[in-house]
Amino acid sequence: MENLFLTVGSEKSERVSDAQIWPHASNSIIGEQEDKICLIIADLGSNNGGGLVFINGFAFLQRFHSVYDTMKCQVGFAIPPSSQTPERT
């Protein structure tokens, strides 16, 4: 599997392939067998380049700090210093 590049605003972050795999020990939570490989990001099938194309969930939020401004309908993300790796551009 190739590395995944996420761009949020002007920040680009690289997720190595191992960081895209759901923990095997947690497979039963999502109704899957423990020996199966499940990914944390799924394609919603839209290739139009706009709108909702994929959803980042719990595994994404574990790797980023997030701030929600409900008054202005904005969200912000920051990469914690502990997760900054040489792969980050």
N, CA, C and O atoms as a CHARMM CRD file, in Angstrom:
* protein
*
  356
    1    1 MET  N      0.83800  -1.16100   0.00000 PROA 1      0.00000
    2    1 MET  CA     0.00000   0.00000   0.00000 PROA 1      0.00000
    3    1 MET  C      0.89800   1.24400   0.00000 PROA 1      0.00000
    4    1 MET  O      1.92200   1.27400   0.68300 PROA 1      0.00000
    5    2 GLU  N      0.51900   2.24300  -0.75000 PROA 2      0.00000
    6    2 GLU  CA     1.28900   3.47900  -0.83400 PROA 2      0.00000
    7    2 GLU  C      1.00600   4.37900   0.35900 PROA 2      0.00000
    8    2 GLU  O     -0.03000   4.24800   1.01200 PROA 2      0.00000
    9    3 ASN  N      1.93300   5.29700   0.64300 PROA 3      0.00000
   10    3 ASN  CA     1.70100   6.28900   1.68100 PROA 3      0.00000
   11    3 ASN  C      0.57800   7.21300   1.25800 PROA 3      0.00000
   12    3 ASN  O      0.33100   7.40400   0.06700 PROA 3      0.00000
   13    4 LEU  N     -0.09800   7.78500   2.23800 PROA 4      0.00000
   14    4 LEU  CA    -1.23200   8.66900   2.00100 PROA 4      0.00000
   15    4 LEU  C     -0.82100  10.09000   2.35700 PROA 4      0.00000
   16    4 LEU  O     -0.24700  10.32100   3.42100 PROA 4      0.00000
   17    5 PHE  N     -1.11000  11.03400   1.48400 PROA 5      0.00000
   18    5 PHE  CA    -0.80200  12.43700   1.73800 PROA 5      0.00000
   19    5 PHE  C     -2.11100  13.17800   1.98700 PROA 5      0.00000
   20    5 PHE  O     -3.02400  13.14300   1.16100 PROA 5      0.00000
   21    6 LEU  N     -2.19100  13.84800   3.13200 PROA 6      0.00000
   22    6 LEU  CA    -3.36500  14.63000   3.48900 PROA 6      0.00000
   23    6 LEU  C     -2.98300  16.10000   3.47700 PROA 6      0.00000
   24    6 LEU  O     -1.95100  16.48600   4.02700 PROA 6      0.00000
   25    7 THR  N     -3.81300  16.91200   2.85400 PROA 7      0.00000
   26    7 THR  CA    -3.58600  18.35200   2.86400 PROA 7      0.00000
   27    7 THR  C     -4.77500  19.00300   3.55100 PROA 7      0.00000
   28    7 THR  O     -5.91900  18.86500   3.11700 PROA 7      0.00000
   29    8 VAL  N     -4.48100  19.71900   4.63600 PROA 8      0.00000
   30    8 VAL  CA    -5.49700  20.47000   5.37300 PROA 8      0.00000
   31    8 VAL  C     -5.02800  21.91100   5.38700 PROA 8      0.00000
   32    8 VAL  O     -4.01200  22.23400   6.00200 PROA 8      0.00000
   33    9 GLY  N     -5.77100  22.78200   4.70600 PROA 9      0.00000
   34    9 GLY  CA    -5.32200  24.16100   4.55200 PROA 9      0.00000
   35    9 GLY  C     -4.05700  24.17700   3.72800 PROA 9      0.00000
   36    9 GLY  O     -4.03900  23.68400   2.60100 PROA 9      0.00000
   37   10 SER  N     -2.99900  24.73800   4.27900 PROA 10     0.00000
   38   10 SER  CA    -1.72400  24.78500   3.57200 PROA 10     0.00000
   39   10 SER  C     -0.73800  23.73700   4.09000 PROA 10     0.00000
   40   10 SER  O      0.39800  23.66800   3.62100 PROA 10     0.00000
   41   11 GLU  N     -1.16200  22.93300   5.04200 PROA 11     0.00000
   42   11 GLU  CA    -0.28800  21.91400   5.63100 PROA 11     0.00000
   43   11 GLU  C     -0.47500  20.57100   4.93700 PROA 11     0.00000
   44   11 GLU  O     -1.59900  20.11000   4.73600 PROA 11     0.00000
   45   12 LYS  N      0.64200  19.95400   4.57600 PROA 12     0.00000
   46   12 LYS  CA     0.61400  18.64000   3.94200 PROA 12     0.00000
   47   12 LYS  C      1.26800  17.65000   4.89200 PROA 12     0.00000
   48   12 LYS  O      2.35100  17.90600   5.41800 PROA 12     0.00000
   49   13 SER  N      0.61600  16.52900   5.10700 PROA 13     0.00000
   50   13 SER  CA     1.11900  15.52500   6.04100 PROA 13     0.00000
   51   13 SER  C      1.10200  14.16900   5.35900 PROA 13     0.00000
   52   13 SER  O      0.17100  13.84000   4.62400 PROA 13     0.00000
   53   14 GLU  N      2.13700  13.39000   5.61000 PROA 14     0.00000
   54   14 GLU  CA     2.23700  12.06000   5.02900 PROA 14     0.00000
   55   14 GLU  C      1.92300  11.01400   6.09000 PROA 14     0.00000
   56   14 GLU  O      2.45800  11.06500   7.19800 PROA 14     0.00000
   57   15 ARG  N      1.06100  10.07500   5.75100 PROA 15     0.00000
   58   15 ARG  CA     0.75200   8.94200   6.61800 PROA 15     0.00000
   59   15 ARG  C      1.35100   7.70800   5.97300 PROA 15     0.00000
   60   15 ARG  O      0.97100   7.32600   4.86600 PROA 15     0.00000
   61   16 VAL  N      2.29400   7.08400   6.67500 PROA 16     0.00000
   62   16 VAL  CA     2.90100   5.86300   6.15300 PROA 16     0.00000
   63   16 VAL  C      1.84400   4.76100   6.12800 PROA 16     0.00000
   64   16 VAL  O      0.82600   4.85700   6.81300 PROA 16     0.00000
   65   17 SER  N      2.08400   3.73000   5.34900 PROA 17     0.00000
   66   17 SER  CA     1.07400   2.68700   5.16300 PROA 17     0.00000
   67   17 SER  C      0.65200   2.02800   6.47700 PROA 17     0.00000
   68   17 SER  O     -0.52800   1.73100   6.66300 PROA 17     0.00000
   69   18 ASP  N      1.60100   1.79400   7.39400 PROA 18     0.00000
   70   18 ASP  CA     1.23800   1.17400   8.67100 PROA 18     0.00000
   71   18 ASP  C      0.27100   2.03200   9.48300 PROA 18     0.00000
   72   18 ASP  O     -0.52000   1.49600  10.25900 PROA 18     0.00000
   73   19 ALA  N      0.32000   3.34700   9.31900 PROA 19     0.00000
   74   19 ALA  CA    -0.56800   4.25300  10.05700 PROA 19     0.00000
   75   19 ALA  C     -1.98300   4.25900   9.48100 PROA 19     0.00000
   76   19 ALA  O     -2.86900   4.90600  10.03900 PROA 19     0.00000
   77   20 GLN  N     -2.20500   3.55700   8.38600 PROA 20     0.00000
   78   20 GLN  CA    -3.52000   3.50500   7.75300 PROA 20     0.00000
   79   20 GLN  C     -4.29100   2.23300   8.10800 PROA 20     0.00000
   80   20 GLN  O     -5.41200   2.03200   7.64100 PROA 20     0.00000
   81   21 ILE  N     -3.68700   1.37900   8.93200 PROA 21     0.00000
   82   21 ILE  CA    -4.29500   0.09000   9.26500 PROA 21     0.00000
   83   21 ILE  C     -4.95400   0.15300  10.63100 PROA 21     0.00000
   84   21 ILE  O     -4.34900   0.59500  11.60800 PROA 21     0.00000
   85   22 TRP  N     -6.20200  -0.29500  10.68700 PROA 22     0.00000
   86   22 TRP  CA    -6.94200  -0.39400  11.93600 PROA 22     0.00000
   87   22 TRP  C     -6.25200  -1.43800  12.81700 PROA 22     0.00000
   88   22 TRP  O     -5.82200  -2.47200  12.30600 PROA 22     0.00000
   89   23 PRO  N     -6.13400  -1.19400  14.13200 PROA 23     0.00000
   90   23 PRO  CA    -5.46900  -2.17600  15.01000 PROA 23     0.00000
   91   23 PRO  C     -6.17400  -3.53100  14.98700 PROA 23     0.00000
   92   23 PRO  O     -7.38400  -3.60000  15.20400 PROA 23     0.00000
   93   24 HSD  N     -5.43600  -4.60300  14.72700 PROA 24     0.00000
   94   24 HSD  CA    -6.02000  -5.95000  14.63100 PROA 24     0.00000
   95   24 HSD  C     -6.80500  -6.31400  15.88800 PROA 24     0.00000
   96   24 HSD  O     -7.86000  -6.94100  15.79900 PROA 24     0.00000
   97   25 ALA  N     -6.30100  -5.92700  17.05100 PROA 25     0.00000
   98   25 ALA  CA    -6.96800  -6.26600  18.30900 PROA 25     0.00000
   99   25 ALA  C     -8.33400  -5.60100  18.44000 PROA 25     0.00000
  100   25 ALA  O     -9.14800  -6.02000  19.26300 PROA 25     0.00000
  101   26 SER  N     -8.59400  -4.56900  17.63500 PROA 26     0.00000
  102   26 SER  CA    -9.88100  -3.86700  17.68800 PROA 26     0.00000
  103   26 SER  C    -10.83900  -4.29500  16.58500 PROA 26     0.00000
  104   26 SER  O    -11.93200  -3.74000  16.47700 PROA 26     0.00000
  105   27 ASN  N    -10.45500  -5.26700  15.76500 PROA 27     0.00000
  106   27 ASN  CA   -11.30400  -5.69400  14.65100 PROA 27     0.00000
  107   27 ASN  C    -12.69700  -6.13200  15.10200 PROA 27     0.00000
  108   27 ASN  O    -13.68100  -5.88300  14.40500 PROA 27     0.00000
  109   28 SER  N    -12.78400  -6.78200  16.26500 PROA 28     0.00000
  110   28 SER  CA   -14.09900  -7.26900  16.72200 PROA 28     0.00000
  111   28 SER  C    -15.06900  -6.11700  16.96500 PROA 28     0.00000
  112   28 SER  O    -16.28000  -6.31000  16.86400 PROA 28     0.00000
  113   29 ILE  N    -14.56900  -4.93100  17.28000 PROA 29     0.00000
  114   29 ILE  CA   -15.42500  -3.76300  17.50900 PROA 29     0.00000
  115   29 ILE  C    -16.20800  -3.41300  16.24400 PROA 29     0.00000
  116   29 ILE  O    -17.35000  -2.95800  16.31700 PROA 29     0.00000
  117   30 ILE  N    -15.58900  -3.62700  15.09200 PROA 30     0.00000
  118   30 ILE  CA   -16.24700  -3.28800  13.82100 PROA 30     0.00000
  119   30 ILE  C    -16.78800  -4.53400  13.11400 PROA 30     0.00000
  120   30 ILE  O    -17.14400  -4.48600  11.93700 PROA 30     0.00000
  121   31 GLY  N    -16.84300  -5.64300  13.84400 PROA 31     0.00000
  122   31 GLY  CA   -17.44900  -6.85300  13.31400 PROA 31     0.00000
  123   31 GLY  C    -16.58100  -7.62500  12.34100 PROA 31     0.00000
  124   31 GLY  O    -17.09500  -8.33200  11.47400 PROA 31     0.00000
  125   32 GLU  N    -15.27300  -7.49600  12.47700 PROA 32     0.00000
  126   32 GLU  CA   -14.35500  -8.18700  11.55700 PROA 32     0.00000
  127   32 GLU  C    -13.50700  -9.18400  12.33600 PROA 32     0.00000
  128   32 GLU  O    -13.32300  -9.04600  13.54600 PROA 32     0.00000
  129   33 GLN  N    -12.98900 -10.19500  11.62700 PROA 33     0.00000
  130   33 GLN  CA   -12.12500 -11.19500  12.24800 PROA 33     0.00000
  131   33 GLN  C    -10.77300 -10.56400  12.59400 PROA 33     0.00000
  132   33 GLN  O    -10.29400  -9.67800  11.88700 PROA 33     0.00000
  133   34 GLU  N    -10.16800 -11.03000  13.68700 PROA 34     0.00000
  134   34 GLU  CA    -8.93100 -10.43000  14.18500 PROA 34     0.00000
  135   34 GLU  C     -7.76400 -10.55400  13.21400 PROA 34     0.00000
  136   34 GLU  O     -6.87300  -9.70500  13.22400 PROA 34     0.00000
  137   35 ASP  N     -7.74300 -11.59400  12.37200 PROA 35     0.00000
  138   35 ASP  CA    -6.61300 -11.78500  11.46000 PROA 35     0.00000
  139   35 ASP  C     -6.75500 -11.01400  10.14400 PROA 35     0.00000
  140   35 ASP  O     -5.87900 -11.11300   9.28600 PROA 35     0.00000
  141   36 LYS  N     -7.81700 -10.26300   9.96900 PROA 36     0.00000
  142   36 LYS  CA    -8.03800  -9.47800   8.75100 PROA 36     0.00000
  143   36 LYS  C     -7.38700  -8.10800   8.86300 PROA 36     0.00000
  144   36 LYS  O     -7.21400  -7.58900   9.96600 PROA 36     0.00000
  145   37 ILE  N     -7.02600  -7.52400   7.72800 PROA 37     0.00000
  146   37 ILE  CA    -6.48500  -6.16500   7.69600 PROA 37     0.00000
  147   37 ILE  C     -7.60500  -5.22800   7.27000 PROA 37     0.00000
  148   37 ILE  O     -8.19000  -5.37900   6.19700 PROA 37     0.00000
  149   38 CYS  N     -7.89200  -4.26000   8.12900 PROA 38     0.00000
  150   38 CYS  CA    -8.90700  -3.25000   7.84400 PROA 38     0.00000
  151   38 CYS  C     -8.22700  -1.89200   7.79100 PROA 38     0.00000
  152   38 CYS  O     -7.30800  -1.62200   8.56400 PROA 38     0.00000
  153   39 LEU  N     -8.67200  -1.04500   6.88900 PROA 39     0.00000
  154   39 LEU  CA    -8.07700   0.28100   6.73800 PROA 39     0.00000
  155   39 LEU  C     -8.90000   1.32200   7.47800 PROA 39     0.00000
  156   39 LEU  O    -10.10300   1.15300   7.67400 PROA 39     0.00000
  157   40 ILE  N     -8.23500   2.41100   7.89200 PROA 40     0.00000
  158   40 ILE  CA    -8.92200   3.44300   8.65700 PROA 40     0.00000
  159   40 ILE  C     -9.56500   4.50300   7.77000 PROA 40     0.00000
  160   40 ILE  O    -10.33100   5.33500   8.25700 PROA 40     0.00000
  161   41 ILE  N     -9.26100   4.48100   6.47800 PROA 41     0.00000
  162   41 ILE  CA    -9.83600   5.43800   5.54000 PROA 41     0.00000
  163   41 ILE  C    -10.50600   4.65500   4.42100 PROA 41     0.00000
  164   41 ILE  O     -9.92600   3.72500   3.85900 PROA 41     0.00000
  165   42 ALA  N    -11.72900   5.04400   4.11000 PROA 42     0.00000
  166   42 ALA  CA   -12.45700   4.35600   3.04800 PROA 42     0.00000
  167   42 ALA  C    -12.89400   5.36400   1.98600 PROA 42     0.00000
  168   42 ALA  O    -13.27200   6.49100   2.30500 PROA 42     0.00000
  169   43 ASP  N    -12.83800   4.95700   0.74900 PROA 43     0.00000
  170   43 ASP  CA   -13.27000   5.76300  -0.38300 PROA 43     0.00000
  171   43 ASP  C    -14.79300   5.73200  -0.45600 PROA 43     0.00000
  172   43 ASP  O    -15.40300   4.66500  -0.38000 PROA 43     0.00000
  173   44 LEU  N    -15.40100   6.90300  -0.60400 PROA 44     0.00000
  174   44 LEU  CA   -16.86200   6.97000  -0.73700 PROA 44     0.00000
  175   44 LEU  C    -17.31600   6.86800  -2.18500 PROA 44     0.00000
  176   44 LEU  O    -18.51400   6.89000  -2.46500 PROA 44     0.00000
  177   45 GLY  N    -16.35700   6.75600  -3.11200 PROA 45     0.00000
  178   45 GLY  CA   -16.70700   6.54000  -4.50800 PROA 45     0.00000
  179   45 GLY  C    -16.92000   7.79700  -5.32400 PROA 45     0.00000
  180   45 GLY  O    -17.34200   7.70400  -6.47600 PROA 45     0.00000
  181   46 SER  N    -16.64700   8.96600  -4.77400 PROA 46     0.00000
  182   46 SER  CA   -16.82500  10.21400  -5.50400 PROA 46     0.00000
  183   46 SER  C    -15.47600  10.68700  -6.02700 PROA 46     0.00000
  184   46 SER  O    -14.54200  10.88000  -5.24900 PROA 46     0.00000
  185   47 ASN  N    -15.36900  10.87200  -7.32300 PROA 47     0.00000
  186   47 ASN  CA   -14.10800  11.32400  -7.92200 PROA 47     0.00000
  187   47 ASN  C    -14.21400  12.73200  -8.49300 PROA 47     0.00000
  188   47 ASN  O    -13.41500  13.11500  -9.34800 PROA 47     0.00000
  189   48 ASN  N    -15.18500  13.50100  -8.03300 PROA 48     0.00000
  190   48 ASN  CA   -15.40500  14.81000  -8.62600 PROA 48     0.00000
  191   48 ASN  C    -14.47100  15.89000  -8.09000 PROA 48     0.00000
  192   48 ASN  O    -14.46600  17.00700  -8.60800 PROA 48     0.00000
  193   49 GLY  N    -13.67200  15.57800  -7.05200 PROA 49     0.00000
  194   49 GLY  CA   -12.72600  16.55500  -6.52700 PROA 49     0.00000
  195   49 GLY  C    -13.35100  17.59900  -5.62700 PROA 49     0.00000
  196   49 GLY  O    -12.65400  18.49800  -5.15800 PROA 49     0.00000
  197   50 GLY  N    -14.62100  17.50600  -5.38000 PROA 50     0.00000
  198   50 GLY  CA   -15.29100  18.46300  -4.50000 PROA 50     0.00000
  199   50 GLY  C    -16.27700  17.75200  -3.62100 PROA 50     0.00000
  200   50 GLY  O    -16.68200  16.62300  -3.90000 PROA 50     0.00000
  201   51 GLY  N    -16.65800  18.41100  -2.56700 PROA 51     0.00000
  202   51 GLY  CA   -17.63700  17.81500  -1.66400 PROA 51     0.00000
  203   51 GLY  C    -17.03000  16.72600  -0.81100 PROA 51     0.00000
  204   51 GLY  O    -15.81500  16.68800  -0.61800 PROA 51     0.00000
  205   52 LEU  N    -17.85200  15.85400  -0.30500 PROA 52     0.00000
  206   52 LEU  CA   -17.43700  14.78900   0.58800 PROA 52     0.00000
  207   52 LEU  C    -16.90500  13.61000  -0.22200 PROA 52     0.00000
  208   52 LEU  O    -17.66700  12.93700  -0.91600 PROA 52     0.00000
  209   53 VAL  N    -15.60000  13.36000  -0.13500 PROA 53     0.00000
  210   53 VAL  CA   -14.96100  12.29900  -0.89200 PROA 53     0.00000
  211   53 VAL  C    -14.56000  11.13900   0.01100 PROA 53     0.00000
  212   53 VAL  O    -14.64500   9.98100  -0.39700 PROA 53     0.00000
  213   54 PHE  N    -14.12100  11.44100   1.24100 PROA 54     0.00000
  214   54 PHE  CA   -13.80400  10.40100   2.21300 PROA 54     0.00000
  215   54 PHE  C    -13.99200  10.96400   3.61100 PROA 54     0.00000
  216   54 PHE  O    -14.08500  12.17800   3.79500 PROA 54     0.00000
  217   55 ILE  N    -14.04700  10.07700   4.59100 PROA 55     0.00000
  218   55 ILE  CA   -14.23200  10.47600   5.98200 PROA 55     0.00000
  219   55 ILE  C    -13.04400  10.00000   6.79800 PROA 55     0.00000
  220   55 ILE  O    -12.67100   8.82900   6.73600 PROA 55     0.00000
  221   56 ASN  N    -12.45500  10.89400   7.55500 PROA 56     0.00000
  222   56 ASN  CA   -11.43300  10.54300   8.53300 PROA 56     0.00000
  223   56 ASN  C    -12.13200  10.42400   9.87400 PROA 56     0.00000
  224   56 ASN  O    -12.86800  11.32700  10.27000 PROA 56     0.00000
  225   57 GLY  N    -11.91500   9.33600  10.56900 PROA 57     0.00000
  226   57 GLY  CA   -12.59900   9.12100  11.83000 PROA 57     0.00000
  227   57 GLY  C    -11.67500   9.10000  13.02400 PROA 57     0.00000
  228   57 GLY  O    -10.73700   9.89200  13.11500 PROA 57     0.00000
  229   58 PHE  N    -11.94600   8.19200  13.93400 PROA 58     0.00000
  230   58 PHE  CA   -11.26700   8.10700  15.21700 PROA 58     0.00000
  231   58 PHE  C     -9.75700   7.98100  15.07600 PROA 58     0.00000
  232   58 PHE  O     -9.01700   8.66300  15.78600 PROA 58     0.00000
  233   59 ALA  N     -9.28400   7.12500  14.17600 PROA 59     0.00000
  234   59 ALA  CA    -7.84200   6.92800  14.02000 PROA 59     0.00000
  235   59 ALA  C     -7.16100   8.21700  13.55900 PROA 59     0.00000
  236   59 ALA  O     -6.04000   8.50400  13.97800 PROA 59     0.00000
  237   60 PHE  N     -7.81300   8.98300  12.71600 PROA 60     0.00000
  238   60 PHE  CA    -7.28500  10.28100  12.29100 PROA 60     0.00000
  239   60 PHE  C     -7.21900  11.23400  13.47400 PROA 60     0.00000
  240   60 PHE  O     -6.20200  11.89300  13.69000 PROA 60     0.00000
  241   61 LEU  N     -8.29700  11.30700  14.23700 PROA 61     0.00000
  242   61 LEU  CA    -8.34400  12.23300  15.36600 PROA 61     0.00000
  243   61 LEU  C     -7.36000  11.87100  16.46800 PROA 61     0.00000
  244   61 LEU  O     -6.97500  12.73500  17.25500 PROA 61     0.00000
  245   62 GLN  N     -6.94700  10.61000  16.53800 PROA 62     0.00000
  246   62 GLN  CA    -5.93800  10.21500  17.51500 PROA 62     0.00000
  247   62 GLN  C     -4.56500  10.78200  17.16000 PROA 62     0.00000
  248   62 GLN  O     -3.71000  10.91900  18.03400 PROA 62     0.00000
  249   63 ARG  N     -4.35000  11.10500  15.91400 PROA 63     0.00000
  250   63 ARG  CA    -3.03000  11.55300  15.46300 PROA 63     0.00000
  251   63 ARG  C     -2.90900  13.06000  15.30600 PROA 63     0.00000
  252   63 ARG  O     -1.81800  13.56400  15.03700 PROA 63     0.00000
  253   64 PHE  N     -4.00700  13.78700  15.46800 PROA 64     0.00000
  254   64 PHE  CA    -4.01200  15.23900  15.29100 PROA 64     0.00000
  255   64 PHE  C     -4.72300  15.90100  16.46400 PROA 64     0.00000
  256   64 PHE  O     -5.63500  15.32300  17.05600 PROA 64     0.00000
  257   65 HSD  N     -4.29800  17.11400  16.79300 PROA 65     0.00000
  258   65 HSD  CA    -5.07600  17.94100  17.70900 PROA 65     0.00000
  259   65 HSD  C     -6.16600  18.59300  16.87500 PROA 65     0.00000
  260   65 HSD  O     -5.92200  18.99000  15.73600 PROA 65     0.00000
  261   66 SER  N     -7.35000  18.70600  17.42300 PROA 66     0.00000
  262   66 SER  CA    -8.42400  19.35500  16.67600 PROA 66     0.00000
  263   66 SER  C     -9.13100  20.36900  17.56300 PROA 66     0.00000
  264   66 SER  O     -9.29300  20.16100  18.76500 PROA 66     0.00000
  265   67 VAL  N     -9.54800  21.47000  16.94400 PROA 67     0.00000
  266   67 VAL  CA   -10.27200  22.54200  17.62200 PROA 67     0.00000
  267   67 VAL  C    -11.51300  22.84100  16.79300 PROA 67     0.00000
  268   67 VAL  O    -11.43400  22.98700  15.57300 PROA 67     0.00000
  269   68 TYR  N    -12.65400  22.93100  17.46000 PROA 68     0.00000
  270   68 TYR  CA   -13.92300  23.17300  16.77900 PROA 68     0.00000
  271   68 TYR  C    -14.49400  24.50600  17.23000 PROA 68     0.00000
  272   68 TYR  O    -14.69200  24.72400  18.42500 PROA 68     0.00000
  273   69 ASP  N    -14.75800  25.39600  16.29000 PROA 69     0.00000
  274   69 ASP  CA   -15.36800  26.69200  16.56000 PROA 69     0.00000
  275   69 ASP  C    -16.78400  26.64500  15.99900 PROA 69     0.00000
  276   69 ASP  O    -17.00400  26.91700  14.81900 PROA 69     0.00000
  277   70 THR  N    -17.73800  26.29900  16.85200 PROA 70     0.00000
  278   70 THR  CA   -19.11600  26.13600  16.38500 PROA 70     0.00000
  279   70 THR  C    -19.77600  27.46700  16.04400 PROA 70     0.00000
  280   70 THR  O    -20.70200  27.51000  15.23400 PROA 70     0.00000
  281   71 MET  N    -19.30800  28.54300  16.65300 PROA 71     0.00000
  282   71 MET  CA   -19.89200  29.85700  16.35600 PROA 71     0.00000
  283   71 MET  C    -19.59100  30.29300  14.92400 PROA 71     0.00000
  284   71 MET  O    -20.42500  30.91600  14.26800 PROA 71     0.00000
  285   72 LYS  N    -18.38800  29.95900  14.44500 PROA 72     0.00000
  286   72 LYS  CA   -17.97700  30.36200  13.09600 PROA 72     0.00000
  287   72 LYS  C    -17.99900  29.19800  12.11100 PROA 72     0.00000
  288   72 LYS  O    -17.59900  29.35200  10.95700 PROA 72     0.00000
  289   73 CYS  N    -18.46600  28.03200  12.56200 PROA 73     0.00000
  290   73 CYS  CA   -18.52300  26.83600  11.71100 PROA 73     0.00000
  291   73 CYS  C    -17.15000  26.52100  11.10100 PROA 73     0.00000
  292   73 CYS  O    -17.02500  26.31700   9.89300 PROA 73     0.00000
  293   74 GLN  N    -16.13100  26.48700  11.95900 PROA 74     0.00000
  294   74 GLN  CA   -14.77000  26.21100  11.51100 PROA 74     0.00000
  295   74 GLN  C    -14.17600  25.08500  12.33500 PROA 74     0.00000
  296   74 GLN  O    -14.58500  24.83300  13.46900 PROA 74     0.00000
  297   75 VAL  N    -13.21200  24.42200  11.74700 PROA 75     0.00000
  298   75 VAL  CA   -12.44800  23.39700  12.44900 PROA 75     0.00000
  299   75 VAL  C    -10.97600  23.61200  12.12400 PROA 75     0.00000
  300   75 VAL  O    -10.62600  24.00600  11.01100 PROA 75     0.00000
  301   76 GLY  N    -10.11800  23.34800  13.10300 PROA 76     0.00000
  302   76 GLY  CA    -8.67900  23.48500  12.89600 PROA 76     0.00000
  303   76 GLY  C     -7.96300  22.22000  13.32800 PROA 76     0.00000
  304   76 GLY  O     -8.39900  21.54300  14.25900 PROA 76     0.00000
  305   77 PHE  N     -6.87300  21.89700  12.66100 PROA 77     0.00000
  306   77 PHE  CA    -6.08000  20.71100  12.98200 PROA 77     0.00000
  307   77 PHE  C     -4.62700  21.11400  13.18000 PROA 77     0.00000
  308   77 PHE  O     -4.12900  22.02900  12.52400 PROA 77     0.00000
  309   78 ALA  N     -3.95300  20.42400  14.08900 PROA 78     0.00000
  310   78 ALA  CA    -2.51800  20.62800  14.30400 PROA 78     0.00000
  311   78 ALA  C     -1.87200  19.27600  14.49600 PROA 78     0.00000
  312   78 ALA  O     -2.47000  18.36000  15.06000 PROA 78     0.00000
  313   79 ILE  N     -0.64700  19.16000  14.02400 PROA 79     0.00000
  314   79 ILE  CA     0.10200  17.91600  14.17400 PROA 79     0.00000
  315   79 ILE  C      0.87900  18.00100  15.47800 PROA 79     0.00000
  316   79 ILE  O      1.72200  18.88400  15.63300 PROA 79     0.00000
  317   80 PRO  N      0.61100  17.09300  16.42600 PROA 80     0.00000
  318   80 PRO  CA     1.35700  17.11900  17.68800 PROA 80     0.00000
  319   80 PRO  C      2.84200  16.86800  17.44400 PROA 80     0.00000
  320   80 PRO  O      3.19700  16.10200  16.54800 PROA 80     0.00000
  321   81 PRO  N      3.71600  17.50500  18.23100 PROA 81     0.00000
  322   81 PRO  CA     5.16400  17.31300  18.03500 PROA 81     0.00000
  323   81 PRO  C      5.57400  15.82900  18.08000 PROA 81     0.00000
  324   81 PRO  O      6.51400  15.43600  17.39000 PROA 81     0.00000
  325   82 SER  N      4.88900  15.01100  18.87300 PROA 82     0.00000
  326   82 SER  CA     5.27000  13.60600  18.97500 PROA 82     0.00000
  327   82 SER  C      5.00000  12.81300  17.70900 PROA 82     0.00000
  328   82 SER  O      5.58500  11.74700  17.52200 PROA 82     0.00000
  329   83 SER  N      4.12300  13.30800  16.82900 PROA 83     0.00000
  330   83 SER  CA     3.81400  12.55500  15.61000 PROA 83     0.00000
  331   83 SER  C      4.48800  13.14300  14.38500 PROA 83     0.00000
  332   83 SER  O      4.27000  12.65400  13.27700 PROA 83     0.00000
  333   84 GLN  N      5.29700  14.17200  14.54800 PROA 84     0.00000
  334   84 GLN  CA     6.01800  14.73000  13.40900 PROA 84     0.00000
  335   84 GLN  C      7.17400  13.80100  13.08500 PROA 84     0.00000
  336   84 GLN  O      7.99400  13.49100  13.94900 PROA 84     0.00000
  337   85 THR  N      7.23300  13.36900  11.86700 PROA 85     0.00000
  338   85 THR  CA     8.24400  12.41300  11.43800 PROA 85     0.00000
  339   85 THR  C      9.02200  13.00000  10.26400 PROA 85     0.00000
  340   85 THR  O      8.59100  13.99300   9.67700 PROA 85     0.00000
  341   86 PRO  N     10.14400  12.41200   9.91600 PROA 86     0.00000
  342   86 PRO  CA    10.89900  12.89900   8.75600 PROA 86     0.00000
  343   86 PRO  C     10.09300  12.84900   7.46300 PROA 86     0.00000
  344   86 PRO  O     10.40100  13.57100   6.51500 PROA 86     0.00000
  345   87 GLU  N      9.03600  11.97900   7.41400 PROA 87     0.00000
  346   87 GLU  CA     8.23300  11.87900   6.19400 PROA 87     0.00000
  347   87 GLU  C      7.36000  13.11700   6.00000 PROA 87     0.00000
  348   87 GLU  O      6.90700  13.38400   4.88700 PROA 87     0.00000
  349   88 ARG  N      7.11800  13.87900   7.07600 PROA 88     0.00000
  350   88 ARG  CA     6.23600  15.04700   6.99200 PROA 88     0.00000
  351   88 ARG  C      6.87800  16.11100   6.12400 PROA 88     0.00000
  352   88 ARG  O      8.05800  16.42600   6.27600 PROA 88     0.00000
  353   89 THR  N      6.08300  16.66700   5.20400 PROA 89     0.00000
  354   89 THR  CA     6.61200  17.70300   4.32200 PROA 89     0.00000
  355   89 THR  C      5.98200  19.02400   4.63900 PROA 89     0.00000
  356   89 THR  O      6.29800  20.02800   4.00000 PROA 89     0.00000
